[in-house]
Amino acid sequence: MKRFLLLSLLSAVVLFPAAAFADWSENFDSYALGSGLHGQGDWHGWDNNPGANAYITDVQAVSPPHSVEITGPSDMVHEYDGYASGLWVYTAWQYVPTGFSGTSYFLLLNQYNDGGPYNWSTQVSFNSAGYIQNDYDGSQLPLITGRWVELRVEIDLDADVQTFYYDDQMLFSSSWTNGMGGAGSLDIACVDLYANNASPVYYDDMSLVPGGVTGVEETSWGGLKGLFR
């Protein structure tokens, strides 16, 4: 019986790769090159405004062929439902080109509705002056340009704590409900990729996965190892 269970688990890992363990993932590859993201894959402009659109590109990609370009008026939202407790890891890969100008934003909200109300948990700005900043407490790290960088937010809703990592360096750790807007909710409501009229920044391979499962995000074999921990 134990041998059968082990073989079944091995088969599951082979047939269903690591991405299958994600609650949500997005690599933008299923959308047509040059198409607007608004209205595709449950993405929409802030307040459902099509004027906040962003476009699918092949200029940069972590997993070819596509990523999304956030620039100019882009202000793209993806909402989530059912994330009100437990441990979660939100990951996004970001490429800021050399010569970037302006200030662009990565945001996570604990409350969102078109037209409001809104409440922000995470607001990190990427400034062409050469730094990234947690806009709640002003903590900073040097801005990395010219290569893909992982943004990772480890969220413990049970403890009301979030920790933000940039290229595996911790930028900040703070309350989720009071992380930016104050008096928020224990809920992962949406992500917001906001250009703020800055020059292009690219995003790819985004995911929201359960936390505390060793190795599941990296590889199928790592995921199997995590299952037996």
HUHUHU-V219700 format. One record per run of one state. SS is the DSSP state (H for helix, E for strand, - for the rest). FROM is the first residue (numbers start at 0). LEN is the number of residues. If there is no record, write none. Layout:
SS;FROM;LEN, SS;FROM;LEN
//
This chain:
-;0;1, H;1;14, -;15;2, H;17;4, -;21;2, E;23;3, -;26;9, E;35;1, -;36;6, E;42;3, H;45;3, -;48;1, H;49;3, -;52;2, E;54;3, -;57;9, E;66;4, -;70;4, E;74;5, -;79;7, E;86;10, -;96;6, E;102;9, -;111;7, E;118;9, -;127;3, E;130;4, -;134;5, E;139;3, -;142;5, E;147;9, -;156;4, E;160;6, -;166;2, E;168;7, -;175;14, E;189;5, -;194;6, E;200;10, -;210;9, H;219;8, -;227;2
//
